[in-house]
Amino acid sequence: MALIKRILVFLLSLVFIILFFSVTTSLYANDIKKFKIEGMSLGDSVIDHFAGRDVVNNVMNSKNNRSNKFHISSFYHHENFKKFDEIYLTIQSKSEEILFPIGGISGIILFKQNIEECYVEKDKLVKELGTIFKKEIESGTTKVKWVSKTHPGDLSGKSHYEQSEFFFPWGYARISCYDMGIQSGSSDALAIDIFTNEVDEWLQMKNA
């Protein structure tokens, strides 16, 4: 009898833990909807922002072993964009909740050898995320990391990047400024990526 009682207590505790983390993850997911890129946030239906034909016509072909669970659509200098030059959306193919939800957003702003403006924009985005998740950062539930390194794509060593990352229970966000040397032939640019864990795992699948 005592053994059965202990088993029941254990099962009830397990159910509580599962429900706690489910609710916590849901709350984080709701918070991230406050953060928008060109009016879009994770969890939105892509068809609320673009015509279906535009999404389909801009799907990027993928020659690797990724599943068809997600697709990536790219948009360049879209008429609706006010700040970003390029946006890449990782879209879930099937969902029981909403039609074609956005699970990942990547955006690029070109600064054409004007890195100081890039840093200003980066600071704004970092501050915005920091404000939304202030309590979680202070409690240690959300981790923040900052790095500054030489760009590996420029062997001259004259290109660098500065990067801030937020690690959430449900995913992560990365905001970077690329200070490219003139000899690299590339413009300075800001890049932001924000993905759910599920999308991140899908993107990380190795090429076949």
Secondary structure as UniProt FT lines:
FT   HELIX           2..32
FT   TURN            33..34
FT   TURN            38..39
FT   TURN            42..43
FT   HELIX           46..48
FT   HELIX           52..57
FT   TURN            68..69
FT   STRAND          70..76
FT   TURN            79..80
FT   STRAND          86..92
FT   STRAND          101..110
FT   HELIX           115..132
FT   HELIX           134..139
FT   STRAND          143..150
FT   TURN            152..153
FT   TURN            155..156
FT   STRAND          160..167
FT   STRAND          171..179
FT   HELIX           182..184
FT   STRAND          189..196
FT   HELIX           197..203
//
